[in-house]
Amino acid sequence: MFQKLLRRLRNFYVATALALLTWMTFFDANDLPSQVRNWLKLRELEGETRFYQAEIKAIETKREEVLGSDRLREKFAREKYLMKKPTEDVFVIVDEQNEPLEK
């Protein structure tokens, strides 16, 4: 009789544990598929963070280089913004779609 009671209790606890595990794995708000998706998204965003931090560092280095020298600042302004001195003429060569050949 005592063994039947123990077996019945053990079956109850096993069934309860399986039901709880099933609920937590598939039906809960923090279920396993959601956790995996969130983990993958976190890895993707961390990769983007590393990429953008490297880009920021490269741009800051280039900025310091350009702003540190008057000659380089003038060259940058001429190439990027097509600036010119008052006594100069600038000619921009374009292709068939009216896009400059050098960008």
HUUR-V976965 format. One record per run of one state. SS is the DSSP state (H for helix, E for strand, - for the rest). FROM is the first residue (numbers start at 1). TO is the last residue. If there is no record, write none. Layout:
# HUUR-V976965
SS_FROM_TO + SS_FROM_TO
This chain:
# HUUR-V976965
-_1_1 + H_2_27 + -_28_31 + H_32_67 + -_68_69 + H_70_81 + -_82_93 + E_94_94 + -_95_99 + E_100_100 + -_101_103
